[in-house]
Amino acid sequence: MTVLRSPLRPVLRSPLYSPLVGKWGGAFSPSALFQTGDILLWYDPSDLSTMFKDTAGTQPVTADGDSVALMLDKGQSGYHRVQATGTSMPKYKTDGTLHWLLYDGSDDGNSTPSINWGTDEVAICAGLTKSSDAAIGVFAELGNATGNFGLYSPITASSNVAFRSRGTVISDTVATGIVSPVTAVLTGRGKISTDLATLRLNGSQAASSSSDQGTGVFGNYPLYFGRRTGASLPFNGKEYQTVIRNRLLSAGELASLETFVAGKTGVTL
């Protein structure tokens, strides 16, 4: 599939601009987090114009229960998510208010083309429902080798959620006692060179680790959703919203993003 990338455009600076509310003082949008040279990924199941029943993008998703073969990136980077196998396509679902992708915990998932991450920093924020604690569930993972990050729900067959930041050494940050079924906003923050790894749950820090992450930057891999490398450890649950950036966020940006994702997830922070 041809990857279409939006032209890079700088964040505008003016007296009206505020990263806390949006580019022109209106409601906050994740697009306000983009800066020239950054990677910003934004996947929004509430926007039906970004989802298609075929990988060519000719058959729009229109109704509850439709399979999603192609999901467009609303960020500035154009890394769209694709699943060509019909039985492995997540389903679009809605209750009339909220909108989500449903993963069956068996073989559902999708992935982007390889992303040359280019930094040792990541911020990932997702609104999720974890439906089972019976087995490891990989929600999102950049490759599965040196220089990767991931969000897991759960990371072991137990009542937990986790974020991984990995240079040449793995550092897992795990929050325990998170019993399924549970709906929450999860935010992982990682920086390899400073051994930063934190996991936030519904706007508050739930776990952190300062263990050694080794060296290097995050690698040049596909970003997989729903399964590890599209082959194992399936996620059982729902995805309401996902925003990922190859830079850390300021406190204000983080608060605005988590509030935005919470609204899309039906969670009150």
FILOVEX-96030 format. One record per residue (C-alpha): x negated, y negated, z negated; residue in three letters; residue number from 1. Coordinates in nm, 4 decimals, decimal comma. Layout:
<r <X Y Z> ALA NUM> ...
***
This chain:
<r <0,0000 0,0000 0,0000> MET 1> <r <-0,1208 -0,3490 0,0814> THR 2> <r <-0,1723 -0,5529 -0,2341> VAL 3> <r <-0,0425 -0,9054 -0,1960> LEU 4> <r <-0,2051 -1,1579 -0,4227> ARG 5> <r <-0,0641 -1,5012 -0,4849> SER 6> <r <-0,3002 -1,7915 -0,4094> PRO 7> <r <-0,4888 -1,9007 -0,7167> LEU 8> <r <-0,3631 -2,2246 -0,8549> ARG 9> <r <-0,4831 -2,4129 -1,1621> PRO 10> <r <-0,2844 -2,4813 -1,4722> VAL 11> <r <-0,1759 -2,8404 -1,4415> LEU 12> <r <-0,2797 -3,0766 -1,7157> ARG 13> <r <-0,0630 -3,3774 -1,7790> SER 14> <r <0,1016 -3,5504 -2,0755> PRO 15> <r <0,4101 -3,3373 -2,0113> LEU 16> <r <0,2248 -3,0073 -2,0065> TYR 17> <r <0,2354 -2,7783 -2,3086> SER 18> <r <0,1349 -2,4109 -2,3135> PRO 19> <r <0,3835 -2,3638 -2,5976> LEU 20> <r <0,6887 -2,4409 -2,3877> VAL 21> <r <0,5951 -2,4239 -2,0213> GLY 22> <r <0,4233 -2,6081 -1,7453> LYS 23> <r <0,6616 -2,9035 -1,7399> TRP 24> <r <0,8033 -2,9094 -2,0899> GLY 25> <r <1,0887 -2,6619 -2,0254> GLY 26> <r <1,1400 -2,3133 -2,1641> ALA 27> <r <0,8219 -2,1078 -2,2000> PHE 28> <r <0,7258 -1,8785 -1,9116> SER 29> <r <0,4318 -1,6351 -1,9139> PRO 30> <r <0,3139 -1,8010 -1,5925> SER 31> <r <0,2011 -2,0911 -1,8121> ALA 32> <r <-0,0804 -1,8672 -1,9365> LEU 33> <r <-0,2482 -1,8498 -1,5973> PHE 34> <r <-0,5746 -2,0289 -1,5350> GLN 35> <r <-0,7834 -2,0235 -1,2186> THR 36> <r <-1,0049 -1,7161 -1,2097> GLY 37> <r <-0,8013 -1,5228 -1,4667> ASP 38> <r <-0,6033 -1,2047 -1,4192> ILE 39> <r <-0,2458 -1,2442 -1,5402> LEU 40> <r <-0,0024 -0,9542 -1,5001> LEU 41> <r <0,3689 -0,9937 -1,5740> TRP 42> <r <0,6296 -0,7209 -1,5265> TYR 43> <r <0,9921 -0,8171 -1,5875> ASP 44> <r <1,2725 -0,5567 -1,5623> PRO 45> <r <1,5299 -0,8333 -1,6163> SER 46> <r <1,4412 -0,9779 -1,2737> ASP 47> <r <1,6024 -0,7458 -1,0190> LEU 48> <r <1,4356 -0,9333 -0,7325> SER 49> <r <1,1050 -0,7727 -0,8373> THR 50> <r <1,2191 -0,4081 -0,8210> MET 51> <r <1,2804 -0,1786 -0,5262> PHE 52> <r <1,3962 0,1788 -0,4712> LYS 53> <r <1,1301 0,2351 -0,2046> ASP 54> <r <0,7559 0,1694 -0,2022> THR 55> <r <0,7860 -0,0499 0,1097> ALA 56> <r <1,0028 -0,2980 -0,0792> GLY 57> <r <1,3002 -0,2855 0,1593> THR 58> <r <1,5671 -0,1379 -0,0715> GLN 59> <r <1,6344 -0,3613 -0,3736> PRO 60> <r <1,7277 -0,2213 -0,7112> VAL 61> <r <2,0846 -0,3362 -0,7722> THR 62> <r <2,2519 -0,1124 -1,0290> ALA 63> <r <2,2085 0,0571 -1,3633> ASP 64> <r <2,0414 0,3943 -1,3114> GLY 65> <r <1,8544 0,3084 -0,9905> ASP 66> <r <1,5087 0,4631 -0,9583> SER 67> <r <1,2212 0,2129 -0,9359> VAL 68> <r <0,9537 0,2924 -0,6768> ALA 69> <r <0,7997 -0,0554 -0,6611> LEU 70> <r <0,7761 -0,3241 -0,9297> MET 71> <r <0,6259 -0,6578 -0,8338> LEU 72> <r <0,3787 -0,8475 -1,0488> ASP 73> <r <0,5240 -1,1887 -1,1427> LYS 74> <r <0,1866 -1,3087 -1,2679> GLY 75> <r <-0,0637 -1,4791 -1,0431> GLN 76> <r <-0,2635 -1,1677 -0,9576> SER 77> <r <-0,0332 -0,9620 -0,7353> GLY 78> <r <-0,1045 -0,6181 -0,8819> TYR 79> <r <0,2233 -0,4439 -0,8105> HIS 80> <r <0,3210 -0,1115 -0,9685> ARG 81> <r <0,4076 0,1843 -0,7446> VAL 82> <r <0,5452 0,5367 -0,7841> GLN 83> <r <0,5970 0,7294 -0,4610> ALA 84> <r <0,7303 1,0536 -0,6145> THR 85> <r <1,1049 1,0318 -0,6613> GLY 86> <r <1,1288 1,2547 -0,9670> THR 87> <r <0,8587 1,0513 -1,1437> SER 88> <r <1,0145 0,7089 -1,0907> MET 89> <r <1,1325 0,5336 -1,4074> PRO 90> <r <1,4960 0,4242 -1,4046> LYS 91> <r <1,6276 0,0695 -1,4243> TYR 92> <r <1,8803 0,0428 -1,7057> LYS 93> <r <2,0947 -0,2352 -1,8497> THR 94> <r <2,3634 -0,2762 -2,1136> ASP 95> <r <2,4811 -0,6011 -1,9533> GLY 96> <r <2,2585 -0,8127 -2,1759> THR 97> <r <1,9183 -0,6472 -2,1942> LEU 98> <r <1,7293 -0,4837 -1,9083> HIS 99> <r <1,4618 -0,2159 -1,9219> TRP 100> <r <1,2766 0,0644 -1,7468> LEU 101> <r <1,3520 0,4068 -1,8909> LEU 102> <r <1,0732 0,6673 -1,9088> TYR 103> <r <1,1882 1,0262 -1,9607> ASP 104> <r <0,8900 1,1508 -2,1646> GLY 105> <r <0,8156 1,4136 -1,9017> SER 106> <r <0,6683 1,2811 -1,5777> ASP 107> <r <0,7819 0,9195 -1,5289> ASP 108> <r <0,5254 0,6482 -1,4634> GLY 109> <r <0,3653 0,4152 -1,2107> ASN 110> <r <0,0370 0,2370 -1,1516> SER 111> <r <-0,1356 -0,0591 -0,9921> THR 112> <r <-0,4279 -0,0494 -0,7500> PRO 113> <r <-0,7716 -0,0710 -0,9134> SER 114> <r <-0,8219 -0,3973 -1,1010> ILE 115> <r <-1,1735 -0,5363 -1,1325> ASN 116> <r <-1,1132 -0,6706 -1,4835> TRP 117> <r <-1,4301 -0,8791 -1,4967> GLY 118> <r <-1,4288 -0,9645 -1,8696> THR 119> <r <-1,4615 -0,7867 -2,2038> ASP 120> <r <-1,1384 -0,9464 -2,3270> GLU 121> <r <-0,7739 -0,8396 -2,3091> VAL 122> <r <-0,4392 -0,9457 -2,4497> ALA 123> <r <-0,1428 -0,7162 -2,3834> ILE 124> <r <0,2099 -0,7860 -2,5091> CYS 125> <r <0,5008 -0,5508 -2,4420> ALA 126> <r <0,8580 -0,5119 -2,5593> GLY 127> <r <0,9145 -0,1386 -2,6055> LEU 128> <r <1,1418 0,1226 -2,7528> THR 129> <r <0,9597 0,4317 -2,8802> LYS 130> <r <1,2123 0,7144 -2,8613> SER 131> <r <1,0121 1,0053 -3,0021> SER 132> <r <0,7215 1,0845 -3,2338> ASP 133> <r <0,6860 1,4426 -3,1053> ALA 134> <r <0,3881 1,3847 -2,8759> ALA 135> <r <0,1289 1,1279 -2,7670> ILE 136> <r <0,2806 0,8652 -2,5379> GLY 137> <r <0,0581 0,6484 -2,3187> VAL 138> <r <0,2549 0,3361 -2,2375> PHE 139> <r <-0,0232 0,1447 -2,0590> ALA 140> <r <-0,3880 0,2303 -2,0002> GLU 141> <r <-0,6629 0,0872 -1,7782> LEU 142> <r <-0,8245 0,4033 -1,6468> GLY 143> <r <-0,9458 0,6584 -1,8999> ASN 144> <r <-1,3223 0,6119 -1,9222> ALA 145> <r <-1,5871 0,3720 -2,0487> THR 146> <r <-1,4554 0,0152 -2,0399> GLY 147> <r <-1,0839 0,0689 -2,0905> ASN 148> <r <-0,7959 -0,0500 -2,3044> PHE 149> <r <-0,4548 0,0953 -2,3800> GLY 150> <r <-0,1277 0,0669 -2,5690> LEU 151> <r <0,0073 0,3914 -2,7160> TYR 152> <r <0,3482 0,4705 -2,8577> SER 153> <r <0,2534 0,6932 -3,0356> PRO 154> <r <-0,1202 0,7757 -3,0190> ILE 155> <r <-0,0779 1,1072 -3,2056> THR 156> <r <0,2257 1,3274 -3,2612> ALA 157> <r <0,3289 1,1121 -3,5547> SER 158> <r <0,5137 0,7947 -3,6521> SER 159> <r <0,2595 0,5407 -3,5288> ASN 160> <r <0,1722 0,2967 -3,2521> VAL 161> <r <-0,1783 0,1969 -3,1447> ALA 162> <r <-0,4028 -0,0252 -2,9355> PHE 163> <r <-0,7396 0,0830 -2,7947> ARG 164> <r <-1,0316 -0,1396 -2,6958> SER 165> <r <-1,3291 0,0482 -2,5542> ARG 166> <r <-1,6653 -0,0505 -2,4177> GLY 167> <r <-1,9090 0,2398 -2,4352> THR 168> <r <-1,7490 0,3361 -2,7693> VAL 169> <r <-1,3782 0,3819 -2,8503> ILE 170> <r <-1,2124 0,1664 -3,1157> SER 171> <r <-0,8523 0,2619 -3,1971> ASP 172> <r <-0,6313 0,0351 -3,4043> THR 173> <r <-0,3366 0,2297 -3,5458> VAL 174> <r <-0,0248 0,1136 -3,7322> ALA 175> <r <0,1422 0,3978 -3,9213> THR 176> <r <0,4918 0,4470 -4,0591> GLY 177> <r <0,6573 0,3316 -3,7362> ILE 178> <r <0,9328 0,5914 -3,7174> VAL 179> <r <1,1206 0,6596 -3,3922> SER 180> <r <1,3517 0,5456 -3,2559> PRO 181> <r <1,2193 0,1937 -3,2933> VAL 182> <r <1,2277 -0,1165 -3,0750> THR 183> <r <0,9498 -0,3713 -3,1201> ALA 184> <r <0,7178 -0,6243 -2,9624> VAL 185> <r <0,3643 -0,4808 -2,9603> LEU 186> <r <0,0588 -0,6976 -2,8955> THR 187> <r <-0,2957 -0,5676 -2,8596> GLY 188> <r <-0,6003 -0,7957 -2,8550> ARG 189> <r <-0,9492 -0,6731 -2,7769> GLY 190> <r <-1,2983 -0,8100 -2,7146> LYS 191> <r <-1,5810 -0,5612 -2,6717> ILE 192> <r <-1,8778 -0,7858 -2,7529> SER 193> <r <-1,7373 -0,8970 -3,0895> THR 194> <r <-1,5756 -0,5608 -3,1772> ASP 195> <r <-1,2339 -0,7278 -3,1981> LEU 196> <r <-0,9341 -0,4951 -3,1959> ALA 197> <r <-0,6014 -0,5986 -3,3457> THR 198> <r <-0,2468 -0,4706 -3,3156> LEU 199> <r <0,0498 -0,6946 -3,3857> ARG 200> <r <0,4056 -0,5746 -3,4465> LEU 201> <r <0,6952 -0,8195 -3,4074> ASN 202> <r <0,4731 -1,1250 -3,4423> GLY 203> <r <0,2671 -1,0121 -3,7415> SER 204> <r <-0,0641 -0,8308 -3,7590> GLN 205> <r <-0,0026 -0,4627 -3,8331> ALA 206> <r <-0,3544 -0,3196 -3,8022> ALA 207> <r <-0,7075 -0,4165 -3,7117> SER 208> <r <-1,0463 -0,2582 -3,6583> SER 209> <r <-1,3984 -0,3979 -3,6535> SER 210> <r <-1,5609 -0,0700 -3,5536> SER 211> <r <-1,8314 -0,0755 -3,2886> ASP 212> <r <-1,7044 -0,0850 -2,9283> GLN 213> <r <-2,0456 -0,0552 -2,7697> GLY 214> <r <-2,1242 -0,2793 -2,4729> THR 215> <r <-2,0005 -0,3834 -2,1308> GLY 216> <r <-1,6785 -0,5189 -1,9836> VAL 217> <r <-1,3463 -0,3564 -1,9042> PHE 218> <r <-1,3837 -0,1555 -1,5861> GLY 219> <r <-1,2524 -0,1435 -1,2312> ASN 220> <r <-0,9627 0,1042 -1,2595> TYR 221> <r <-0,5930 0,1324 -1,1836> PRO 222> <r <-0,3639 0,0268 -1,4659> LEU 223> <r <-0,1378 0,3210 -1,5448> TYR 224> <r <0,2050 0,2929 -1,7057> PHE 225> <r <0,3995 0,5815 -1,8594> GLY 226> <r <0,1255 0,8483 -1,8315> ARG 227> <r <-0,2520 0,8816 -1,8627> ARG 228> <r <-0,3977 0,8523 -1,5110> THR 229> <r <-0,0491 0,9349 -1,3847> GLY 230> <r <-0,0881 1,2957 -1,4969> ALA 231> <r <-0,0526 1,3546 -1,8719> SER 232> <r <0,0608 1,2258 -2,2140> LEU 233> <r <0,3960 1,0829 -2,0973> PRO 234> <r <0,5620 0,7912 -2,2749> PHE 235> <r <0,9155 0,8552 -2,3991> ASN 236> <r <1,1015 0,5271 -2,4273> GLY 237> <r <1,1919 0,1925 -2,2766> LYS 238> <r <0,9961 -0,1033 -2,1373> GLU 239> <r <1,1677 -0,4426 -2,1572> TYR 240> <r <0,8796 -0,6734 -2,0675> GLN 241> <r <0,5021 -0,6584 -2,0271> THR 242> <r <0,2449 -0,9391 -1,9989> VAL 243> <r <-0,1304 -0,8746 -1,9797> ILE 244> <r <-0,4207 -1,1185 -1,9452> ARG 245> <r <-0,7972 -1,0678 -1,9120> ASN 246> <r <-0,8574 -1,3389 -2,1703> ARG 247> <r <-0,7627 -1,3750 -2,5340> LEU 248> <r <-0,4774 -1,6104 -2,6213> LEU 249> <r <-0,4764 -1,9082 -2,8550> SER 250> <r <-0,2542 -1,8886 -3,1632> ALA 251> <r <0,0031 -2,1118 -2,9948> GLY 252> <r <0,0022 -1,9141 -2,6712> GLU 253> <r <0,0339 -1,5895 -2,8628> LEU 254> <r <0,3314 -1,7132 -3,0662> ALA 255> <r <0,5096 -1,8426 -2,7560> SER 256> <r <0,4512 -1,5221 -2,5626> LEU 257> <r <0,5677 -1,2954 -2,8440> GLU 258> <r <0,8820 -1,5041 -2,8912> THR 259> <r <0,9532 -1,4846 -2,5176> PHE 260> <r <0,9041 -1,1071 -2,5066> VAL 261> <r <1,1136 -1,0626 -2,8208> ALA 262> <r <1,4040 -1,2416 -2,6518> GLY 263> <r <1,3825 -1,0028 -2,3575> LYS 264> <r <1,3652 -0,7039 -2,5943> THR 265> <r <1,6517 -0,7895 -2,8286> GLY 266> <r <1,4188 -0,8380 -3,1249> VAL 267> <r <1,4314 -1,1324 -3,3650> THR 268> <r <1,0886 -1,2432 -3,4910> LEU 269> 
***
